C-alpha cells in the first residue's frame, strides 16, 4: 500500500480530492513561509506576499500602461506576470486556480471542515438571494479598480482580508488602533466563511469576478450529457460554490472552481465529464444543431 493509499484511507478522500488538498496545502505553506521570512529576515530584502498576488497585476495594469512602466505602490512586475499566467490558466482550465491554488480558498475550505467538526449549522442562502449576491464580486472589482486608478495606490490593501490574514502583520505588528478596519473585515469574512461555504469566493472576491468573466472562454470544462443525466441532482450537493450542476447545458457555470466533487458524486457514468473544447453561446449552438439536422 502506497503513502497516497494510506492517506486516502485515513482521511476518507478520493485520490483526486487528496491531490487537491495536498496542492492547496503546498501553496498555502509557500505563502505562510514567505510571510514569515519577510517578517523575520532583516539581513536581505524579501518580497512580501503582495508580490505573489495575481490581482495586483490587474490593479496596476492601467498605471503601467499609461506611465511608461511605473507600478502602483506595493505592486511589482511579478504581479503582471502572475496576472498573465492566471489569464492563460483560466482560458485553459477555468476557475481551477480558486479550487486548487488560492490560499484564501483553501482557508475557506478549512473553515468549512471546522464547521462540520464542531457540528455548527450551515447557513443556507436562498437561491434568488444567492444569485443577487454573486454580483458583489463585480461591484468589488469595479470599485477597487476605480479607486486604484483614482488614488494611484493599492487602495484595497488596507482592507484586503487575504493580505490581512496571510501577511501575518497581526502576529508581528498588531496595532488595533490603526488597523482595526482591516481586522474587522478579515474577521467578518472568516465568520461568514464559517457558516456559508466559500462566502468570500461567492460574493465578494474581486479576483473571482475576473475569473468568472474569463471562465466563459475556458477550454477545459465540466459538461453534462443530457442523454446520460437522469436529473437526480446528486451532483449539486457537494458543490462548494452552490452551482446548479444538474442544470448545466451543457457546460457548468463559469463560476466553477474545478474541484471536481460533482463529477465524483455523479452516479451515472458519462453524465458529467471534464472535456476539452470551446463552449459555444446558446444561439450559435442551436444554429449548429439545426444545421446538423
Backbone torsions as a table, in degrees:
resi	resn	phi	psi	omega
1	UNK	NA	129.3	-178.4
2	UNK	-79.0	168.3	177.6
3	UNK	-61.3	-39.7	179.2
4	UNK	-61.0	-42.9	179.0
5	UNK	-63.7	-39.0	179.3
6	UNK	-65.5	-42.2	178.5
7	UNK	-65.1	-40.8	177.6
8	UNK	-58.2	-44.0	-178.9
9	UNK	-65.2	-41.5	-177.4
10	UNK	-72.5	-38.4	-175.3
11	UNK	-92.2	-15.0	-179.5
12	UNK	68.5	34.6	-179.1
13	UNK	-112.7	151.8	172.0
14	UNK	-71.2	167.5	179.8
15	UNK	-61.4	-40.3	179.8
16	UNK	-63.7	-46.1	-178.5
17	UNK	-69.6	-33.5	175.0
18	UNK	-64.3	-43.8	178.2
19	UNK	-62.3	-39.4	179.0
20	UNK	-64.6	-44.2	179.7
21	UNK	-64.6	-39.7	178.7
22	UNK	-66.8	-36.6	177.1
23	UNK	-65.9	-44.5	176.7
24	UNK	-60.0	-42.9	179.8
25	UNK	-62.2	-41.9	-179.6
26	UNK	-62.1	-47.7	179.3
27	UNK	-69.0	-36.0	177.4
28	UNK	-63.4	-43.9	177.7
29	UNK	-63.9	-38.2	178.1
30	UNK	-58.7	-45.9	-178.6
31	UNK	-67.6	-43.2	-179.0
32	UNK	-65.5	-44.3	179.3
33	UNK	-64.8	-38.7	177.0
34	UNK	-62.1	-40.2	178.7
35	UNK	-67.2	-41.2	178.1
36	UNK	-61.2	-45.3	179.4
37	UNK	-63.9	-40.3	-179.9
38	UNK	-62.7	-36.6	-178.7
39	UNK	-83.5	-27.3	-172.6
40	UNK	-101.5	-33.2	-176.5
41	UNK	-87.8	116.7	-177.9
42	UNK	-109.5	-5.1	-176.0
43	UNK	-81.7	-12.9	180.0
44	UNK	-148.7	157.0	-179.9
45	UNK	-81.1	123.3	178.7
46	UNK	-122.0	139.4	-177.8
47	UNK	-65.5	144.2	174.0
48	UNK	-82.3	176.4	-178.8
49	UNK	-69.6	-13.0	175.4
50	UNK	-57.9	-33.9	-177.2
51	UNK	-72.6	-13.4	-177.8
52	UNK	-104.3	10.8	-176.3
53	UNK	-102.6	118.9	-179.7
54	UNK	-65.4	-26.1	-180.0
55	UNK	-64.9	-28.9	176.5
56	UNK	-59.0	-29.5	177.8
57	UNK	-66.8	-40.1	177.5
58	UNK	-70.2	-35.8	-178.7
59	UNK	-69.4	-33.5	-176.1
60	UNK	-97.0	-4.2	-173.2
61	UNK	-59.7	-44.9	-177.6
62	UNK	-61.2	-46.3	180.0
63	UNK	-65.1	-38.7	-179.6
64	UNK	-63.7	-38.9	-178.9
65	UNK	-75.1	-33.2	-172.7
66	UNK	-98.2	-6.3	-176.6
67	UNK	-118.8	10.8	179.3
68	UNK	75.7	30.1	174.0
69	UNK	105.4	9.8	176.7
70	UNK	-83.1	156.1	-177.7
71	UNK	-116.8	154.0	169.8
72	UNK	-66.3	143.0	-180.0
73	UNK	-51.9	139.8	-179.4
74	UNK	77.8	4.8	173.7
75	UNK	-113.5	169.8	-171.4
76	UNK	-152.2	167.7	176.7
77	UNK	-57.9	-28.8	179.3
78	UNK	-62.0	-31.2	178.5
79	UNK	-64.3	-39.7	178.3
80	UNK	-66.4	-40.4	178.7
81	UNK	-63.3	-43.5	179.6
82	UNK	-66.7	-37.7	177.9
83	UNK	-63.4	-42.0	177.5
84	UNK	-64.2	-42.3	177.9
85	UNK	-62.8	-37.2	178.2
86	UNK	-65.2	-42.8	179.5
87	UNK	-59.3	-47.2	178.7
88	UNK	-61.9	-43.3	-179.2
89	UNK	-63.6	-39.8	-180.0
90	UNK	-68.1	-40.9	178.8
91	UNK	-63.7	-33.2	179.5
92	UNK	-81.9	-45.3	-169.8
93	UNK	-132.0	21.8	175.5
94	UNK	62.0	-139.6	-175.3
95	UNK	-87.4	27.2	-179.7
96	UNK	-59.8	-27.0	176.6
97	UNK	-55.9	-42.6	-177.4
98	UNK	-68.6	-37.3	-175.5
99	UNK	-88.1	-18.5	-174.6
100	UNK	-121.2	-27.8	-169.1
101	UNK	-115.7	-45.2	-171.5
102	UNK	-58.2	120.6	179.2
103	UNK	-63.0	-32.7	179.7
104	UNK	-70.4	-34.3	173.8
105	UNK	-64.1	-40.7	178.2
106	UNK	-63.8	-39.2	178.1
107	UNK	-62.1	-40.3	179.3
108	UNK	-67.7	-36.2	175.1
109	UNK	-64.7	-38.0	177.7
110	UNK	-64.3	-41.7	178.8
111	UNK	-64.5	-35.3	176.8
112	UNK	-65.3	-38.5	176.3
113	UNK	-64.5	-41.8	178.6
114	UNK	-61.2	-42.6	178.6
115	UNK	-58.3	-43.3	-179.7
116	UNK	-66.8	-40.7	179.2
117	UNK	-63.1	-41.5	-179.9
118	UNK	-81.3	-5.2	179.6
119	UNK	59.2	41.7	175.9
120	UNK	-84.9	149.6	-178.9
121	UNK	-72.6	143.1	173.8
122	UNK	-87.8	131.7	179.7
123	UNK	-79.3	118.2	-179.8
124	UNK	-90.6	114.7	179.0
125	UNK	-86.7	125.1	179.0
126	UNK	-53.6	144.0	-173.1
127	UNK	-55.7	-43.8	-178.3
128	UNK	-65.4	-44.5	177.7
129	UNK	-64.8	-37.8	178.9
130	UNK	-59.7	-44.0	179.9
131	UNK	-63.2	-39.1	179.6
132	UNK	-67.2	-43.8	-176.9
133	UNK	-65.8	-27.6	-179.6
134	UNK	-63.0	-21.6	178.1
135	UNK	-72.7	-10.4	176.5
136	UNK	-60.4	-29.7	178.2
137	UNK	-63.0	-40.1	-178.7
138	UNK	-73.9	-35.1	175.8
139	UNK	-65.4	-42.8	177.8
140	UNK	-62.7	-42.9	179.6
141	UNK	-60.9	-49.6	-179.2
142	UNK	-63.6	-43.8	-178.5
143	UNK	-64.8	-42.0	-178.7
144	UNK	-68.2	-43.8	179.5
145	UNK	-64.4	-40.9	178.4
146	UNK	-63.0	-47.2	-178.8
147	UNK	-64.8	-35.5	179.2
148	UNK	-66.8	-43.3	178.3
149	UNK	-65.6	-41.7	-175.9
150	UNK	-70.3	-36.7	-176.0
151	UNK	-98.8	-9.9	-177.8
152	UNK	53.9	39.6	173.3
153	UNK	-152.1	161.9	-178.6
154	UNK	-77.0	76.2	-172.1
155	UNK	-54.7	-40.3	-173.8
156	UNK	-72.9	-14.6	-176.7
157	UNK	-58.7	-30.3	-178.6
158	UNK	-73.4	-12.4	-176.8
159	UNK	-127.6	-6.4	-175.4
160	UNK	-63.1	114.8	-178.5
161	UNK	-65.2	-32.2	176.2
162	UNK	-60.6	-47.6	-179.0
163	UNK	-67.7	-40.9	-179.6
164	UNK	-60.0	-44.6	-176.1
165	UNK	-76.8	-49.4	-170.1
166	UNK	-88.0	-12.4	174.5
167	UNK	-75.4	-16.7	179.2
168	UNK	64.3	20.0	176.9
169	UNK	-62.3	-32.9	177.5
170	UNK	-63.3	-20.1	-179.3
171	UNK	-91.6	-37.0	-174.6
172	UNK	-102.5	-27.7	-176.6
173	UNK	-136.9	50.7	-177.0
174	UNK	-63.9	124.7	-179.3
175	UNK	-144.8	90.7	-174.8
176	UNK	-63.9	-39.6	-176.7
177	UNK	-62.2	-37.6	-176.1
178	UNK	-90.8	-36.9	-171.4
179	UNK	-110.0	17.1	-176.5
180	UNK	-59.2	-34.7	177.8
181	UNK	-61.2	-41.2	179.5
182	UNK	-65.4	-42.1	178.8
183	UNK	-63.7	-40.6	-178.8
184	UNK	-64.3	-43.4	178.6
185	UNK	-63.0	-46.0	-178.3
186	UNK	-62.5	-44.3	179.2
187	UNK	-65.0	-37.8	177.8
188	UNK	-63.0	-42.0	179.3
189	UNK	-68.1	-40.0	177.9
190	UNK	-63.3	-44.7	179.2
191	UNK	-63.4	-42.8	178.5
192	UNK	-62.4	-40.4	-178.4
193	UNK	-72.0	-19.4	178.7
194	UNK	-73.9	-27.9	-176.4
195	UNK	-112.3	-19.4	177.3
196	UNK	-123.7	119.9	-176.0
197	UNK	-59.3	128.2	178.2
198	UNK	52.6	45.1	-177.1
199	UNK	-53.3	-50.2	-178.7
200	UNK	-63.9	-47.3	-178.0
201	UNK	-60.0	-42.6	-173.0
202	UNK	-75.4	-33.0	-168.3
203	UNK	-120.0	-22.6	-168.7
204	UNK	-132.8	-17.8	-172.1
205	UNK	-67.9	116.7	179.6
206	UNK	-66.9	-34.3	176.8
207	UNK	-67.6	-34.3	174.9
208	UNK	-62.4	-33.4	175.6
209	UNK	-63.7	-42.8	177.7
210	UNK	-62.5	-46.3	-177.1
211	UNK	-65.1	-38.1	179.7
212	UNK	-64.3	-39.9	178.8
213	UNK	-66.3	-48.6	-178.7
214	UNK	-70.5	-24.9	-177.0
215	UNK	-61.7	-21.4	176.9
216	UNK	-66.9	-17.0	178.7
217	UNK	-95.7	-1.8	-173.6
218	UNK	-61.1	140.2	179.0
219	UNK	-87.8	-38.6	-178.6
220	UNK	-93.5	108.0	-175.3
221	UNK	-133.3	153.2	169.3
222	UNK	-82.0	126.3	-178.1
223	UNK	-124.8	144.4	-179.7
224	UNK	-102.3	132.1	175.8
225	UNK	-92.6	114.2	-179.5
226	UNK	-62.6	-29.5	-178.9
227	UNK	-70.8	-35.0	-177.2
228	UNK	-92.9	-24.9	-177.8
229	UNK	-76.2	134.6	179.9
230	UNK	-107.1	8.3	173.8
231	UNK	73.0	25.3	-178.7
232	UNK	-74.7	-20.8	177.9
233	UNK	64.6	18.4	175.7
234	UNK	-61.2	-30.2	-177.4
235	UNK	-68.1	-20.4	-177.1
236	UNK	-72.7	-34.7	-171.2
237	UNK	-59.2	-45.9	-175.3
238	UNK	-80.8	-7.6	-174.8
239	UNK	-64.5	119.2	-177.1
240	UNK	-71.4	-16.9	179.1
241	UNK	-111.8	14.3	170.8
242	UNK	58.1	43.6	174.2
243	UNK	-78.7	142.3	175.1
244	UNK	-83.0	78.6	-176.0
245	UNK	-61.8	-35.7	-176.6
246	UNK	-65.7	-14.0	179.9
247	UNK	-103.6	5.9	-178.9
248	UNK	-58.4	140.7	-173.8
249	UNK	-145.0	81.5	-11.4
250	UNK	-92.2	-22.1	-176.7
251	UNK	-81.1	145.3	176.9
252	UNK	-70.3	167.5	-178.0
253	UNK	-55.5	150.1	176.3
254	UNK	-67.4	-7.5	175.5
255	UNK	-78.4	-7.0	-179.3
256	UNK	-56.5	134.8	179.7
257	UNK	-100.3	7.9	173.7
258	UNK	69.2	25.9	-178.9
259	UNK	-73.6	-22.0	176.8
260	UNK	71.0	11.8	179.5
261	UNK	-66.5	-33.1	179.3
262	UNK	-66.9	-39.5	-179.9
263	UNK	-62.9	-41.7	-179.5
264	UNK	-70.8	-29.8	-178.5
265	UNK	-78.5	-23.6	-175.3
266	UNK	-63.6	125.6	-178.7
267	UNK	-84.4	-4.9	-175.8
268	UNK	-108.1	109.0	178.5
269	UNK	-55.9	128.8	177.7
270	UNK	89.8	-10.7	-178.9
271	UNK	-71.3	-38.5	176.0
272	UNK	-126.6	123.9	-179.8
273	UNK	-141.6	149.6	173.3
274	UNK	-89.1	116.8	-177.3
275	UNK	-127.1	158.2	-178.5
276	UNK	-106.9	128.1	178.7
277	UNK	154.5	156.0	-180.0
278	UNK	-68.1	147.9	175.7
279	UNK	-102.5	114.6	-178.1
280	UNK	-76.5	146.3	171.8
281	UNK	-59.8	151.8	-175.9
282	UNK	-51.9	-41.1	-176.8
283	UNK	-65.8	-37.8	178.3
284	UNK	-73.1	-35.3	179.8
285	UNK	-66.4	-40.1	178.3
286	UNK	-64.5	-37.6	178.8
287	UNK	-63.7	-40.4	179.0
288	UNK	-65.3	-42.2	-179.1
289	UNK	-64.6	-39.1	179.3
290	UNK	-65.5	-39.8	178.5
291	UNK	-66.7	-34.4	179.7
292	UNK	-66.1	-31.5	178.3
293	UNK	-75.8	NA	NA
